[in-house]
Each structure stands twice: as C-alpha cells, then as structure tokens.
Amino acid sequence: MTLFPEVPDDNATAQLIAQAVAGEQQAYAELYEQFASGVYRLCYSLLLNTHDAEDVVQETFVYAFRNLARYDANKSAFKTWLYTIAVSRCRNLYRRQRMLTLDISQLLHANLAAPKQETPEAVFTQRSVQEALRDALAKLSPTLREAVVLRYGHGLAYREIAEVMNCPQKTAESRVRLAHKQLHHLLLPLGQGLLEELLQF
C-alpha cells in the first residue's frame, strides 16, 4: 500500500514557477498536472465528498496562480504552500457542513485487499471492515483528520504539518498522536490483528 505520493523535483518546480510568472501558459498547465492529484487527495480526505473536493481544488489553484508572484520558496516548499491554501478553503467549507459522505477506497489510499475467496462470508467481512474504518475516520474532528491525513496520506513532516495547520510543531505532533489513539480505540472491536494491519502508520 503506497501512502506517500511522488514528490516533484524542487528545481524543476522552481523553473516552472518562474516561467509561469513570466506569462508562459504551458508552465501553469504543467504545475497543475504535477500537483493537482495530491491537492485533490488532500481535499477529498478532509471533506469526504468528491464534488466539494473538486470545487476546492479549483479554488486553490485559481488563488495560487493569481498569487504565484508572491510565493516565496525560502519560506516553504511549493507543495506546502498549496496545501496551506487548500486546507484553509476546506476549513471554510466543512465548518458549514455536518453531513459527511465517504468513499473509503479513495481516502488515504486505504484500499483493502480483495477477499481471497469471494464467498458471502468473505464479502461480508470486507464490507464490515470498510464500514468500520469509514465510520472511525468520519468521527475524527476536522482538526485531527487534517493532521492524520497530512501525515499519513501525504507524508508531510511534522514541521510541514505545523506550517499548513498554522500551529506549533509540538501541537501538530500531538494532534497526530491523538488521531491515531482515537482510531485505535474506534477500531479495536475489529480485533487486534486486523487493527494492527489497518493502523500500520
């Protein structure tokens, strides 16, 4: 199971940014192509809704491209800057929403292996596990979900998580630990062996 997306080369990204600021439209397209899937996964994991995630991705890139000349590579990586913009817009949206929907197959790449035998019992077991994991993740507060998604869904260091979430690094670490602890508690009824497999963070 691959949890960490491929990270674009920093030098190549810097060159594309410079070209885009100079007005080259192809550079904007290449930046979008490189980073859009990661931003979408982040937004989807926080909003738990495909349509909302797509909307926020578009808003994120519109804002980022309009303000590209203000981006400072000395302050943060471009990905971190994009994620900060995306998280801010996700927060605005999910603060107004209380009903959440979830496609567990997309969230954090947490695709569970297909049953070895397509028996009714095996299918039922897999569905039960998926539902339990979906419910557990949905029960996390938005703040804890942000922390655990950034850490395990996108491979960000605690320093980067702190930057995106606008909090001290120790707070970011604490939020990730708390999210992990809550998931552990919520998934404990599944059984220790399966729990360890699901929480191999």
C-alpha positions in Angstrom: 0.0 0.0 0.0 1.6 3.3 -1.1 0.8 6.1 1.2 3.3 8.7 0.1 2.8 10.4 -3.3 5.8 11.1 -5.6 7.3 14.4 -4.8 8.2 16.6 -7.9 11.8 17.8 -8.2 12.2 21.2 -6.5 14.5 22.6 -9.2 12.1 21.7 -11.9 9.2 23.2 -9.9 11.1 26.4 -9.4 11.8 26.7 -13.1 8.1 26.1 -13.9 7.0 28.8 -11.4 9.5 31.3 -12.9 8.1 30.5 -16.4 4.5 30.8 -15.2 5.2 34.2 -13.5 6.8 35.3 -16.8 3.5 34.5 -18.5 4.1 31.1 -20.1 0.7 29.3 -20.0 2.2 25.9 -20.5 4.1 26.3 -17.3 0.8 26.8 -15.4 -0.6 23.7 -17.0 2.4 21.6 -16.0 2.3 22.9 -12.4 -1.4 21.9 -12.3 -0.7 18.5 -13.7 2.1 17.8 -11.2 0.2 18.9 -8.1 -3.5 18.6 -8.7 -3.8 14.9 -7.8 -2.1 15.5 -4.5 -4.2 18.5 -3.7 -7.4 16.6 -4.6 -6.5 13.6 -2.4 -5.9 16.1 0.5 -9.2 17.9 -0.1 -11.1 14.7 -0.5 -9.7 13.2 2.7 -10.7 16.3 4.6 -14.1 16.9 3.0 -15.1 13.3 2.3 -17.1 14.4 -0.7 -16.0 14.2 -4.3 -17.9 17.3 -5.6 -16.7 19.5 -2.8 -13.1 18.3 -3.2 -13.1 19.1 -6.9 -14.5 22.6 -6.2 -11.9 23.3 -3.6 -9.1 22.1 -5.8 -10.2 24.6 -8.5 -10.4 27.4 -5.9 -7.0 26.5 -4.6 -5.3 26.7 -8.0 -7.1 29.8 -9.1 -5.9 31.6 -5.9 -2.4 30.1 -6.2 -1.9 31.1 -9.8 -3.2 34.6 -9.2 -0.7 35.0 -6.4 2.1 33.0 -7.8 4.5 36.0 -7.9 4.1 36.3 -4.1 5.2 32.7 -3.5 8.5 32.7 -1.6 10.4 29.4 -1.9 12.6 30.5 1.0 9.6 30.3 3.4 8.1 27.0 2.3 8.0 24.3 -0.4 5.5 24.9 -3.2 3.6 21.8 -2.2 3.3 23.0 1.4 2.2 26.4 0.2 -0.5 24.8 -2.0 -1.6 22.6 0.9 -1.9 25.6 3.2 -4.3 27.3 0.7 -6.3 24.1 0.2 -6.7 23.3 3.9 -7.8 26.9 4.5 -10.6 26.5 1.9 -11.5 23.1 3.2 -12.0 24.5 6.6 -14.3 27.2 5.3 -16.4 24.6 3.6 -16.6 21.8 6.2 -17.3 24.2 9.0 -20.6 24.9 7.2 -21.4 21.2 6.7 -22.3 18.5 9.1 -23.4 15.6 6.8 -20.4 13.7 5.5 -20.2 11.1 2.8 -17.2 8.9 2.3 -15.8 6.6 -0.4 -13.4 4.6 1.6 -11.5 3.3 -1.5 -10.2 6.9 -2.2 -9.4 8.0 1.4 -5.7 8.0 2.2 -5.2 5.2 -0.4 -6.7 2.8 2.2 -7.7 0.2 -0.4 -8.3 -3.1 1.4 -7.2 -6.2 -0.4 -10.0 -8.1 -2.1 -11.1 -11.2 -0.3 -9.1 -14.3 -1.2 -12.3 -16.2 -1.7 -15.4 -14.4 -3.0 -17.6 -16.3 -0.5 -20.6 -14.4 1.0 -18.8 -14.6 4.4 -15.6 -13.0 2.9 -17.5 -10.3 1.2 -19.5 -9.5 4.3 -16.3 -9.4 6.4 -14.6 -7.0 4.0 -17.7 -4.7 3.9 -17.8 -4.7 7.7 -14.2 -3.7 7.9 -14.7 -0.9 5.3 -17.7 0.4 7.2 -15.9 0.4 10.5 -12.9 2.2 9.0 -15.1 4.7 7.3 -17.1 5.4 10.5 -13.9 5.8 12.6 -12.3 8.3 10.2 -15.5 10.3 9.9 -15.8 10.5 13.7 -12.5 12.3 14.0 -12.7 16.1 14.4 -11.8 18.1 11.4 -8.5 19.2 13.1 -7.5 15.6 13.9 -8.5 14.5 10.4 -6.3 17.2 8.9 -3.3 16.2 10.9 -3.6 12.4 10.2 -4.3 13.0 6.5 -1.3 15.3 6.1 1.0 12.9 8.0 0.0 9.5 6.6 -1.9 10.4 3.5 0.7 12.9 2.1 3.9 12.1 4.0 4.4 15.6 5.4 6.9 16.1 8.2 5.6 17.4 11.4 7.3 20.8 10.6 5.3 20.9 7.4 2.1 19.9 9.0 2.6 22.7 11.6 3.1 25.2 8.8 0.0 24.0 6.9 -2.2 24.0 10.0 -0.7 27.2 11.4 0.2 25.7 14.7 3.4 24.9 16.7 5.2 21.7 15.7 4.6 20.1 19.0 0.9 20.7 18.6 1.0 19.0 15.2 2.7 16.0 16.7 0.1 15.9 19.5 -2.8 16.0 17.0 -1.4 13.1 15.0 -0.9 11.0 18.2 -4.3 11.8 19.4 -5.9 11.0 16.0 -4.0 7.6 16.0 -5.1 6.9 19.5 -8.8 7.6 18.7 -8.7 5.5 15.5 -7.1 2.7 17.6 -9.9 2.9 20.1 -12.7 3.1 17.5 -11.3 0.2 15.5 -10.4 -2.0 18.5 -13.7 -4.1 18.2 -12.4 -5.3 14.8 -9.8 -7.5 16.5 -6.2 -6.9 17.3 -4.7 -8.5 14.2 -6.8 -6.6 11.7 -6.4 -3.4 13.8 -2.7 -3.6 13.5 -2.9 -4.0 9.7 -5.2 -1.0 9.3 -3.1 1.2 11.6 0.3 0.4 10.1 1.3 4.1 10.1 
